[in-house]
Amino acid sequence: MSDAINSTTARASSAKRHGKPLRATFTSGIVYTLLIIGVLIVVIPLMWAMAASFTPNHKVFEYAYPFTWRALLPVDFTMEAYDNLFARGFGRAIANTFFLAIATVIIGGAVNALAGFAFGRFEFRGKNVLFLTIIMLSFLVPVDLTAIPRYILVNSFGWINTWQGLLIPGLANSLVIFLFRQFFADIPQELIDAARVDGATWLRVLISIILPISKPVLVAAGLLMFISQWNSFFWPLLVAPRQELRVVQVEISLAVGQYGTIWNELLAGSMIAAVVPILLVIPFQRYYVEAITGTGLE
Amino acid sequence: MATVQATAQATGARKVKPNEQKIPLARVLGRWAFMWPILALNLIVIVIPSIAGLGIAFTEWSGYGQPEFIGLANFDRLMQDAVFFKSLSNNIVWTAIFLTIPIFMGLLGAYLLAGIKRGQMIFRVLYFIPFVLASVVNAQVWRFLLHHRVGIGPWLADLGITDILDVALFGKAETALYTVAFVDIWHFWGFLVVIYLAAMSAVDVELYEVARLDGASRFQQFRYVTLPSIRPTIVFTLLMILIWSATVFDYVYILTSGKPAHASEVMGTYLYETAFFRFDAGYAGAIGVVMTLWVALAVGGFVFLRRRGWDV
């Protein structure tokens, strides 16, 4: 829909361009210049950091001070930083993070989808109160505050430095429940009734009828959960400091204090951590954006 | 066709029947079966910690052993705590910064993007990238770029521009908070561009046609068509910023941890430090209560204005 509108606007502005060619070209020149400045603001810092991650550590200083263009392109290309990083067990951290994020998407996806389905399709006493309570508490009470009792609770289960401790508190995601609820509530009743009349159970309806048409919401929810787990730092740092359980973000943040600052290694770790969400967002951005705009902006 | 009608009849019949009492218990439990995993999880992750978190504010507690109820004593202590007031005022400064600069950048970016036909998608993806990167990653990139010995500063110094970026921005009391805010804005503004762009794309094109016929300039079109049309979205983002500014934690914690001498301390970092380094969970709870009050006031004010008929 937005494309249609854009093309209309575009048509209108190209019509205008025929009327006043010089001024319109000038205006669109300014527009593109400003937009490209915006891109440079985003891209140059990331490129600079990437170049440094492929540069021998002592040269990182050399090129930057005084500055030469070499700071933006890795001329003394080396994998030194990456090699050192993996020699110190960064590969383990990557594997841990992937495992955690995928487990979160699968288990969390199932749990949140079931809840979203119940909230979206069932009528039962106390449904709205329950929904509001969950949504309100998770948005109102700051995470920093709930982290204290959550930590104590998880500790009392003996889950410190365990996979359960890392995984389970990250499963319930109010935004994702919200997303599923919206989507399931919009499915036409006839579709469900037809199957129910044939005697299908709700679980069967969910699996054979709802699931196949839910691709957009599944992609969006999966993306949200994967990226937020991949990026999560505070909870893993708190609950699983043990080396074997460290995730990428914790490993990077600890590297700052632990080894002085070895810039190229620090940035190499950061680049690895950055590549995953970037690769996911480029093809799936539409779903991600629709998810965020669709939930909050009713 | 017949099936559809039959289905419609079945639906109709079901809706008329007062069937809530007639559902067998097994089916009620069946429906709840969809809920119990999330209920159990929410109980552990959200409900119990929220209530407990607010509750410990009224206790003296190290985080281990038995909490001792002390009424409002923690709040008395807060009122005399200069560090707390420093953090609170930093949160207020933070709010003021985020309610203005990123909103302006987001509106400008979205407005420029809405007007182009070529490459809109590519720009949108690029602007969005910092938002999906981890706070740890963005923080390290900028810790590097703004480091007085390796980043942008030495380059400028080499060009003769000194004393601006070739100093330890994160380490100086006057600049620490603003530098962290800068990094957070760099990460956040693309999100606003995308949100505002989506809202602007939904504006009725005819409104612009009419405005143009009336001889409205580009700026007037923006002021009298675009802005009023996307107002609900703007208000929503203002509310989100108001909430996030109360609870801001990660960029401050990673980049400065509130240093130097609490100059960049915010309530979130002060709470964390109090609970997990000084083992004063009760007092940390009191800080958390203040944060919760802030958020509740923002949301409550929003709901109140809406109920009063404000078109927000």
Contacts between the chains, C-beta under 8 A, distances in Angstrom:
chain1	res1	chain2	res2	distance
A	1	B	201	7.5
A	1	B	202	7.6
A	2	B	198	7.1
A	2	B	201	3.5
A	2	B	202	7.2
A	5	B	201	5.4
A	5	B	202	7.6
A	5	B	203	7.8
A	5	B	205	5.7
A	6	B	114	7.3
A	6	B	117	6.3
A	6	B	120	6.7
A	6	B	201	6.6
A	7	B	117	6.9
A	8	B	205	5.0
A	9	B	114	7.2
A	9	B	115	6.8
A	9	B	117	7.8
A	9	B	205	6.5
A	9	B	208	7.4
A	10	B	116	7.9
A	10	B	117	3.7
A	12	B	205	7.8
A	12	B	208	7.6
A	12	B	209	7.5
A	12	B	212	7.9
A	13	B	115	6.9
A	13	B	117	8.0
A	27	B	218	7.9
A	28	B	116	7.3
A	31	B	112	5.2
A	31	B	115	6.1
A	31	B	116	6.1
A	32	B	116	7.1
A	34	B	108	7.7
A	34	B	112	5.7
A	35	B	109	7.6
A	35	B	112	5.4
A	35	B	113	6.8
A	35	B	116	7.2
A	35	B	123	5.5
A	38	B	109	5.8
A	38	B	123	7.3
A	38	B	127	6.3
A	39	B	123	6.6
A	39	B	126	5.2
A	39	B	127	7.5
A	41	B	186	7.3
A	42	B	126	5.7
A	42	B	127	6.2
A	42	B	129	6.2
A	42	B	130	5.9
A	42	B	186	7.8
A	42	B	190	6.9
A	43	B	126	6.7
A	45	B	141	5.5
A	45	B	142	6.8
A	45	B	145	5.5
A	45	B	186	7.5
A	46	B	129	7.6
A	46	B	141	6.5
A	48	B	141	7.9
A	48	B	144	7.8
A	48	B	145	6.2
A	48	B	151	7.9
A	49	B	140	7.6
A	49	B	141	4.4
A	49	B	144	6.0
A	49	B	145	7.3
A	52	B	144	6.6
A	52	B	150	7.8
A	60	B	150	5.9
A	61	B	149	6.6
A	61	B	150	5.8
A	64	B	149	7.7
A	64	B	150	4.7
A	64	B	151	6.6
A	64	B	154	5.4
A	64	B	155	6.7
A	65	B	149	6.4
A	65	B	150	6.9
A	65	B	154	3.9
A	65	B	155	7.9
A	65	B	158	7.3
A	66	B	154	6.7
A	66	B	155	7.3
A	66	B	157	7.9
A	66	B	158	3.7
A	67	B	154	6.3
A	67	B	155	3.2
A	67	B	158	5.3
A	67	B	159	7.9
A	71	B	155	7.5
A	110	B	37	8.0
A	111	B	37	4.5
A	111	B	38	5.4
A	111	B	41	6.5
A	112	B	38	6.6
A	114	B	34	4.5
A	114	B	35	7.3
A	114	B	37	6.4
A	114	B	38	6.7
A	115	B	34	6.8
A	115	B	35	6.0
A	115	B	37	7.5
A	115	B	38	3.6
A	117	B	34	6.0
A	118	B	31	6.6
A	118	B	32	8.0
A	118	B	34	4.0
A	118	B	35	5.0
A	122	B	31	5.2
A	122	B	34	7.3
A	123	B	20	7.6
A	124	B	28	7.4
A	124	B	31	6.1
A	124	B	32	7.5
A	130	B	35	8.0
A	130	B	39	7.9
A	133	B	47	7.3
A	134	B	38	8.0
A	134	B	42	5.3
A	134	B	46	6.6
A	134	B	47	7.7
A	137	B	46	5.2
A	137	B	47	6.2
A	137	B	50	4.7
A	138	B	42	8.0
A	138	B	46	5.0
A	139	B	243	7.3
A	139	B	295	7.8
A	139	B	299	7.8
A	140	B	292	6.3
A	140	B	295	5.2
A	140	B	296	5.9
A	140	B	299	6.7
A	141	B	46	7.9
A	141	B	49	7.9
A	141	B	50	4.2
A	141	B	53	6.4
A	141	B	54	7.2
A	141	B	288	7.7
A	141	B	292	5.5
A	141	B	295	7.8
A	142	B	246	7.1
A	142	B	247	4.1
A	142	B	268	7.0
A	142	B	271	8.0
A	142	B	288	6.0
A	142	B	291	4.7
A	142	B	292	6.4
A	142	B	295	7.0
A	143	B	247	6.8
A	143	B	249	7.6
A	144	B	247	6.5
A	144	B	249	5.4
A	144	B	268	4.8
A	144	B	271	5.1
A	144	B	272	5.9
A	144	B	288	6.6
A	144	B	291	7.4
A	145	B	50	7.8
A	145	B	53	4.3
A	145	B	54	7.6
A	145	B	271	6.7
A	145	B	284	7.8
A	145	B	285	7.0
A	145	B	287	8.0
A	145	B	288	3.0
A	145	B	289	7.8
A	145	B	291	6.5
A	145	B	292	6.7
A	146	B	45	8.0
A	146	B	46	7.0
A	146	B	49	3.8
A	146	B	50	5.4
A	146	B	53	5.0
A	147	B	49	7.6
A	147	B	272	7.8
A	147	B	275	7.9
A	148	B	49	7.7
A	148	B	53	6.0
A	148	B	56	6.9
A	148	B	63	7.1
A	148	B	275	4.9
A	148	B	276	8.0
A	148	B	281	5.5
A	148	B	284	6.2
A	148	B	285	7.0
A	148	B	288	7.7
A	149	B	48	6.7
A	149	B	49	4.1
A	149	B	52	3.7
A	149	B	53	5.1
A	149	B	56	7.0
A	150	B	44	7.7
A	150	B	45	6.6
A	150	B	49	4.2
A	152	B	52	7.9
A	152	B	63	6.6
A	153	B	44	6.4
A	153	B	48	6.5
A	153	B	49	6.7
A	153	B	52	7.9
A	168	B	41	7.1
A	168	B	44	7.2
A	168	B	45	7.7
A	169	B	44	7.1
A	169	B	45	4.8
A	171	B	41	5.6
A	171	B	45	7.6
A	172	B	38	6.0
A	172	B	41	4.0
A	172	B	42	5.2
A	172	B	45	5.1
A	172	B	46	6.7
A	174	B	46	7.7
A	177	B	38	6.9
A	189	B	11	5.8
A	190	B	4	6.7
A	190	B	7	5.2
A	190	B	8	6.9
A	190	B	11	7.1
A	193	B	7	5.0
A	193	B	10	5.8
A	193	B	11	5.2
A	193	B	14	7.9
A	194	B	3	7.0
A	194	B	7	5.3
A	197	B	6	7.7
A	197	B	7	6.7
A	197	B	10	5.6
A	201	B	30	7.9
A	202	B	30	6.7
A	202	B	31	7.3
A	202	B	34	7.3
A	227	B	132	5.7
A	230	B	134	7.3
A	231	B	132	7.9
A	231	B	133	7.4
A	231	B	134	3.7
A	231	B	135	7.2
A	231	B	136	7.7
A	231	B	137	7.9
A	233	B	134	6.5
A	233	B	135	6.6
A	233	B	136	5.1
A	233	B	250	6.9
A	233	B	254	7.8
A	234	B	249	7.3
A	234	B	250	6.6
A	234	B	253	7.8
A	238	B	276	7.3
A	249	B	134	5.4
A	249	B	136	4.4
A	249	B	137	7.8
A	252	B	136	5.3
A	252	B	137	7.3
A	252	B	140	6.3
A	253	B	136	5.2
A	253	B	254	6.3
A	256	B	140	7.5
A	256	B	143	7.7
A	263	B	144	6.0
A	263	B	150	6.3
A	266	B	140	5.5
A	266	B	144	7.3
A	267	B	140	6.5
A	267	B	141	7.2
A	267	B	144	6.1
A	269	B	140	7.8
A	270	B	136	7.4
A	270	B	137	4.5
A	270	B	140	4.5
A	270	B	141	6.2
A	273	B	133	7.8
A	273	B	134	5.8
A	273	B	136	7.0
A	273	B	137	5.0
A	274	B	133	5.2
A	274	B	134	7.6
A	274	B	137	5.0
A	277	B	132	4.3
A	277	B	133	6.1
A	277	B	134	7.6
A	278	B	129	5.9
A	278	B	132	7.2
A	278	B	133	7.5
A	280	B	132	7.8
A	281	B	125	7.1
A	281	B	128	6.6
A	281	B	129	6.9
A	281	B	132	4.9
A	282	B	125	5.8
A	285	B	124	7.2
A	285	B	125	5.4
A	285	B	128	6.3
A	288	B	132	7.7
A	289	B	124	8.0
A	289	B	128	7.5
A	289	B	194	5.4
A	289	B	198	6.6
A	292	B	191	7.9
A	292	B	194	7.9
A	292	B	195	7.1
A	293	B	194	7.7
A	293	B	195	5.9
A	293	B	198	4.6
A	293	B	199	7.7
A	296	B	236	6.0
A	296	B	240	7.3
A	297	B	195	7.4
A	297	B	198	7.9
A	297	B	199	7.2
A	297	B	232	7.2
A	297	B	233	5.6
A	297	B	236	5.8
